[in-house]
Amino acid sequence: MTSDEFSPARYEASEDDAGVRLDRFLASRIETQSRVRLQDLIRAGHVVRLAAGRDAEASTDPSAKVRLGDTFEVTTPPAEDYAVEGEAIELNVVYEDASLIVIDKPAGLVVHPGAGNPNGTLVNALIAHCGDSLSGIGGVTRPGIVHRLDKNTSGLMVVAKTDKAHRSLSAQFADHGRTGALRREYLALVWGEPQPTSGRIEARIARHPGSRIKMAVVRNGGREAATIYAIERVFRLGNVESQSAATGKWNKTATLSVLRCKLETGRTHQVRVHLAHIGVPLVGDSVYGAGFRTKALALPDEAARNFACAERQALHAAGLRFEHPSSRKVLSFESPLPEDIAQLCNALERFDAKLSKN
């Protein structure tokens, strides 16, 4: 392995970044690395501060404050031996070659080990499936991971099997398709019917000030985020009664919509936060749509009621397109709705059709 395989990447601080902790700043720029992993890199001297009129120096304090005009050079060292063991967990492999693997992740599967999930993760499955071919960039607990899906979000993910593939795919995801082939699409079942029925949500996202597990739309600070959405199907139900958490009023009807969402950025919980922000939270989202739980339990048909009890947001990564790191060929993949969301939509379709006949 040659040294240039771990050439440093540079990240420049903007006016909004001034005063932010160094580890937080880097975490906002490097989405493939955890904040804990970045703290380790900082303490180990792998982050160098480049500032106008100053000599370059290693920044070894994760809590050091970023200054306007700072540029940080981050070098990722060669991967250590795996600290995570492989596990024989069945994977739905959509595509695989020597450079990468595309899988269709089921809901309920955590992507990488962490607090509360030391094993039984996608990474454990990938190590068992790919063996020594798996890329080590990303740290020992996240080998090959280029992007991620929430535990309870299903759908398409691409994982790098070589360092070259990891660098290429990471760059494409960081660019968010602005100049390249990358496209990411989700199908979402939401409460309500957004107005307008298609549009672009542009709202900055930051960590929620009152909850470490939530993100929130903010006016100042945070990171820019944009989601394009369009309605694919609307279900209008006539006998669902529940109290709206937002208004305190009782409603005798409920409307649900299937939306196709395209990401222009890739922030944590972006689709969930943006859709809740415009008043159409995801069905089954206990974090951003908790006020709709009573209404969900009253949905018609057994399949719908079962889904309402599943504690899983109705969100599926249905489309993924990117440029292959070696061949430069554009690869495109589609994933149909998984059985649980499909059964829910079928139940709503049947009930909606029955109402239309009456």
N, C-alpha and C positions, 0 to 999 in steps of 0.2 A: 504494500500500500504506500503510495507516495504522499509526501507532505502536502502537496497542493490539493489533495482530496479533502483537506480540512482547512482550506483557505478562509480567512476571516470575512465576516459580513459586517457592513456598517449601517448604523441607524442614527439619524440626525434628529435632534430635539427641536420641537417647534415651540411657539410662544405658549401654547396650552400645556406643554409638558414641564415648563419651568416650575421648580419647587416640588416636583413629584419624586418619590423614592426611586432610586435606580432600578431595583428589582421590579417594581410596578411598571416603570417605563419600558423595560425590556420585555416584560410579559405582555404588554399591549402591542408590541411589535412582532414578537416571535411566538406565534400561536401554537407551534408544534412542541414547545417546551413548557413544562410546568414552572410555576414561580419558585418552588423548592429547588428544582433542578437548576434554574438560573442563579439562585442564591449560592448554590454550590460552585457554579462556574465563576461567579464573581469572587468568592472567597479564595478560590484556587488561582486567581490571577489571570483568568482567560478573557477578561473584559478590560479594554484600554480606553481611557478618555482622551479624545483628540479635541483640543480647544484652540481657537485662534490666539496667537501670541503666547502660547504655553507649550512646554515640552509634553510629549505624550507620556502618560503614566498609567499604570495599572490601577483600576478602581476596585479595591477589595472589600469595600463596605456596602452591603446591599441596601442600607438605609440612607446612603449618601444622596443628597438632593441634586437633581438635574438642573443645569443652567441653560438658558436660551443660547443657542449657537454651539452647544456641545455635540460632538459626534462620538459614538461609542463603537469600537471595533470588537466584535465578539468572535472568538475562535472556539469551535467545538472540537474537543479532543477525540482521539480514536475511541471507539466503543469498548467498554469493559466486557468481561465475560458476563453472560446473562445471569442475573440474580433471580430471574423468574423462570420457573420450570414449565415445560410444556405439558399440556393436558389434552387428553383425547376428547375434545368437544367438537361435535359435528358442525361443519361450516357449509353454508350454501355458496359455493364458488361459482361466480358468474363468468369469470375469465381469469386466466393465469398464464404467465410466461416467465422467462428467466429474470425479468426486470421488476415485475409487479404482480399483484393479485387483486382482483375486484371481488368483493363479497357482498351478499345481501344480508345485512345484519338483522336478526330478529329483535323485537322489543324485549326488554328485560335483560339483555346482555350488556354488561359494562365493558367499555372499550379497553381500559388499561387498569392494572392494579393500583390501589390507593387505600386510604383510610376506610375501613369497613368492607373493602373488597380485595383481600390479599391474593385471591385466586379465583378461578372460574370465569376469567375474563376473555375477551377477544384476543388479547396478546398471548395469554396462555395457549389458546387454541392455535394461533398463528405459529408460535414457536414449535409446537408439536407437528404442525402441517408443513412448515417451510424449513425447519431445521437451521443449519448454518447459513443458508442463503439469505436469511432475514437481515435487513439493514439494521445497524446498531445506532445510527444517528437518531437522537431523540432521547437518549438515556436508556439505562438498562431496563427500566420498567415500561418504556414506550418504543421498543425497536420497530422501525419501519412506519410508525404512525405519522401520517401527513396531515390528516384532519380527523375530526371525531364527530360522533353523534351522541346525543344524550342516551342514557341507559334505556329510557322508555320510548325512544324514537327508533323506528325501524328504517331499513333501506340500504341504499348503495354506499359503499366506502371503497376507496382504493388505498392499498398499502404498498410501500416500496420494499423491494427485496434486495436492492443494491444501493450503495451510497450515491452513485450517479443518478439513479432513479429518484432517490429521496430528495436530492438537491433540485432536480428539475421539477418534480411535482410540488415541492414546497414553494418554489418560485411562482408556479402557476396559481397556486391557491392564494399566495400573498398578493398577486396581481388581481385576483378576483375576476378574471376574464376581461379586464379593461382593454388589454392589447393582445390577448391570446385566445385560445380555443375553449378555455374552461367555462363550463356552464353547470350550475347546480339547481335542480328543481325539486320542490316538495309538493305533495298533495296534503291538504289540511281540511279536516272537517271542523267547522266552527259554529258557534252559536250566533245567530243573527244573519243579516244580509248586508254586507258593507256598502256604503254609499260614498263615492260612486262604485259601480259594480266592478270596475277595474281601475287600477291606478298604481301609483308609486308612493310608498311610505318612506320618507326621509326623516329620520329622527335619531339623534345621538343616543348611545347606550353606555351606561356605566354601572358599576356595582351598586346595588340598592343600599342606601345609607342605613337602613334598619334591619337588614337581613343578609347574612353572608352567603345564603344559597340562592338569592334572587338578583336579577339585573333589573334596571329601570331606565326609562326614557328620561333624559335630562336636557335642559336648555343650554347649559354651559358645561365645559369639560367633557369627559367621556370620550367616546370614539365615534366617528361618523359611521352611519349604518343606513343602508337602503335596501328595500324589498319591493319587488314588483309583484302584483297579484292580479288575478282575474277569476271571476266566478265560472265554475264548470257545471254546477248543479245546485238547485235550491229545493229544499223540502219545507213545505208549509204544513204544520201539524195543528189540529184543531182541538185536542183534548188534553193538552199538557198544562197542568196548573202548578205554579210554584211562585214563591215570593222572590222578586228581584232584589238582590243585595244592593244594587245601585240606587233603586228608586223606592224600595220598600212597598211597592204596589203589587197587587196580585194580577197575574196575566193568565188569560184563558187560552192563548195560542202561543205557539213557539215556532220559530223559523231557524233552520239550520242550512248551512251552505258548504259545498265542497269548493275549495279554492286551489288554484295552481299558483305557487309562489316561486319566483326566481330571485336568487340572491345576487346582489351587486357587491355585497361585503359578506364577511363571515364572522360575525360576533357571537359570543356565547348567548344561547337562548334567543337568537335574533328573531326568528319567525314567531316564536311564542310571545315575546315581548312586544313586537310591532303589531301583531294582530290584536292582542289585548289592548294596546294603546288606542287603536281605532274602534274599539268597542265590540270586537268579534273574537273573543278568546276561544282557544281550542277546546273541543269537547274532551272531557277527561283530564284536563290540566289542573291538577290539585294545587299548583303553585300560583298560576296566573289567572285561573278561572274558578277559584274555589267557591265563589258566590253562586255558581250555577249547579252545584252538586245536587241539591234537592230537586231541581228541574230535571237533571239527568236521570235520577232514579225513577221519574215518572214517565220516561220515554216508552212508547208502545213497543210491543213484541219482546219476546224473551231474549233474543240476541242483543237488542238495544239495551235492555236492562242489565244483562250480563256484562256488557262492555262498560256501562256506567259504574259498575262495581270494581273494575279492573285496575284503577289507579294508573292508567296509561293514557297519555295524551294521543289524540287521533292525528298523528303527524308521521308522514312517511317520505323518506328521501327517494323520490320516484325516478329522477333523471340525473345522469352524470356524464359529462363530456370533458375530455382533456386530450392533450397531445402526448403521444407516447414518447418517453424520454430518449429512446434509441432510434426508432424508425421515423419519428416525427409525424407518423400517421395519426389523424384525429380519430380517437375511439369514442363511441357513444353507446350508452347503456340505458335501458329502461327497466323499471321494476313495477309490476302490477301491485295494486293494493293488497296487503296481507289479509289473511282470512278474517281476522277479528274486525278490522275496519270495513272490509267488504261486506261481511254479514250485517254489520250495523247499517251501512248504506242501503243494503237490500231490504232490511226491515223498514227503514224510513221510506224507501221507494214504494213498498207495498202499502204502507199506511197512507202515504200521500195520494196514491192512485185510488185507494178506497174512498178517501174524502172527496176526490174530484168527481167521482161517480154519483155521490149523494147530493 
